[in-house]
Amino acid sequence: MLFTRMICQIKNVQQINKYLFWLTQTTGLFKILDYATQKSIITELPPSKIAELLNELPPDDRTSFLEDLPNEVVRELIKTLNPAERRITLS
């Protein structure tokens, strides 16, 4: 698969995560990536990109992602949501 070969050629984890973030944003794939890949992408992104990604995830997918994280991390990530998405997530 072309995608796999491209990823394997990138040696820097941050570059891989930036590429995966771009890919997920443009194709909506973040929600179907495995949890470990999602977590890896999130930990490498600046706060503004984390907020962008989390605000654009469908509420059910966002909840699924957040429920596996430690409570203190969830609290910090929820702060990045816009008010409408925060209300939905906390309801």
CORHUMO-V403273 format. One record per backbone hydrogen bond with DSSP energy under -1.0 kcal/mol. CO is the residue of the C=O (numbers start at 1). NH is the residue of the N-H. Records with the same first field share a line. If there is no record, write none. Layout:
BEGIN
CO: NH ; NH
END
This chain:
BEGIN
1: 5
2: 6
3: 7
4: 8
5: 9
12: 16
13: 17
14: 18
15: 19
16: 20
17: 21
18: 22
19: 23
20: 24
21: 25
22: 26
23: 27
24: 28
29: 32
30: 33
34: 38
35: 39
36: 40
37: 41
38: 42
39: 43
46: 50
47: 51
48: 52
49: 53
50: 54
51: 55
52: 56
53: 57
58: 62
59: 63
60: 64
61: 65
62: 66
63: 67
66: 69
70: 74
71: 75
72: 76
73: 77
74: 78
75: 79
77: 80
78: 81
82: 86
83: 87
84: 88
85: 89
86: 90
END
